[in-house]
Amino acid sequence: MVEIFNSMAMKGNCIKYILLCLLPLVSCMKETPERVAVKSSNTILYSVTASQAPITRVSTGGPDFADGYVFETGDKLYVEHREGETLKLYGVLDLVSGAGTATGGFEGELNCLDGFVPKDNTLLKATLVGAGAADGFFSIANSVVTDVTYPASVPYAALPDLVRKYSYITGTSSYDAKNFNNLTQQSVFLLFSLEVNRTKLDDPMVTTVSVKNNDYQVLAVTDVPVTGLTAVGHIECPGVIPVSKNPDMQSAEVWADNLKCGDPFASDLSLDVNHYYSVKRSSLATDWFRIKATQDGTTVTFNYCKADDKIKYSLDGGESWTDYNTLKDIPLNKDQEICFQGSKTNYKNAKAEGGNTYGAPSTKPIFQANKKCFIAGNVMTLLKDRENLSDEAFDGAFSKDGTNNTWLDIDPNDPLLLPATTLTERCYKGMFRRCTALQYAPDLPAEIPAAECYSGMFRQCGNDNLKRVAIFLKVKIGEGNEKNNYPFLSNADHTNLGEGGYLDKWMDGTNPKNGTLYCHPEMNAYWTNFWTWWGSTDKNFFANRPKDWSINNWTTYIQP
């Protein structure tokens, strides 16, 4: 049984006031004092018992969330009563007994505003506030719960603790009932897995992830780390949403800074309490493949157009589209862009299959221009399936048989994106072969390789221009630094690869003098030992690392 205490007169006239120093003695009395109306004070001492519901805090379902919630030392209850939107009674009660159990006793002061006197049946609402500012879902200032606060990004493995600490747990009772039975969780937990164009973030190292539902911002988590390569950043972020605020997510959107990350939530997604949801979004899908002119009088041509290919182009940033059914030159002035979208399975431009062709191109690349241009945007928007690469998707795409491509370059501040993380056979084989004007290679964020996926990708790009390549591929298969631990090559040591190595003649004939190679840590030993393993004159089986390039860990690479 939990007793209610008043700060004013006890029954009878012998005691008019209770001194603060006597309160501990009063709290030990077994006989419950009679409540009287508040006269000269707006503060009431209040004591209550709170108990958990069958489903609370960490019991979000599944084997990892089986432990039930128990009260912690430092827990508080924020109690309030409202008449309409007007706050009439509020206060914070501290846990005084029951830590480690399913029932806790709380005591503290309730403040009555504007002379309000609670009646026995006055409805009170209690919100559990976790111990300490770092653990609390709410912040408390002057005994009033103020802004809702959200946790910073934490690893997925910490989700049970996240649930336990940041649940929005409420219960209701009448003023005289003395019990808040079955405090219930009122939050859901969203796990975001985002892919963003890192160069477009305000800060390429961290971002603010927010969920917006029309004009209402449901949540925002600040300073979320962004990992990955320069152009494509990866974000993992848990978010907490009080269900009572906005349970219907059908119009909600995920944003990273000023980047909208893909389409809205599914129309049937209604978030349930005590559950978490994993949401994958990408800000890359609407960043069309683009060609940007650097000079007036530029013309751009798409060489492989058919009505069935459903290629479209736009000169207003994707607002309106025109079918590209007939071979034609499209004029551009300096800084003007043309966007393309397509529905082809692949843009293969190689003359022969497999062997040592290394993406040997046909007579015409898929695009050509008469003056220097930058290519940018998401290359996947040229494909029918914008989420998954097909075999030979861009095999020899920007190459021309026997002739250097001198019009194509990449601006590191608005780079071409190759966002696919799982590669397919020959998907980028010979893609930029003989592109001698290329200064900055597109970042290569893929983790899962395939046969010949990068073979000859930058072959014969020249000795002077290419300044930087950043590669995320991690395919080390052993613990040591022997060449057999790195299945990149198409020789007898790596027969498990099938046809062709991942990096076979990757940069043969390309030897930039002042460039930098940024690579995944697992590849460092490979590049360091390359010349020892294969020798500088071996042109048959090697992934050519230009001699003058330095080696850097990809995680330290932020700016181009």
Buried (B, 14 or more C-beta within 10 A) or exposed (E): EBBBBBBBBBEEEEEEEBEEEEBEEBEEEEEEBEBEEBEEEBBBBBBBBBBBBEBBBBBBEEEEBEEBBBBBEBBBBBBBBEEEEEBBBBBBBBBEEBBEEBBBBBBBBBBBEEEBBBEEEBEBBBBBBBBEEEBBBBEBEEBBBEEBBBBEBBEEEEBBEBBBBBBBBBBBBBBEBBBBBBBBBBBBBBBBBBBBBBBBBEEBEBBBBBBBBEEEEBBBBEEBBBEBBBBBBBBBBBBBBBBEBBBEBEEBBBBBBEBBBBEBBEEEBEBEBBBBBEBEBBBBBBBBBBBBBBBEEBBBBBBBBEEEBBBBBBBEEBEEBEEBBEEEEBBBEEEBBBBBBBBBBBBBBBEEEBEEBBBBBBEBBBBBBBBBBBBBBBBBBBBEEBEEBBBBBBBBBBBBBEEBBBBBBBBBEBBBBBBBBBBBBBBBBBBBBBBBBBBBBBBBBBEEBBBBBBBBBBBBBBBBBBBBBBBBBBBBEEEEBEBEBBBBBBBEBBEEBEEBBBBBBBBBBBBBEEBBBBBBEBBBBBBEBBBEBBEEEEEEBBBBBBEEBEBBEBEEBEEB
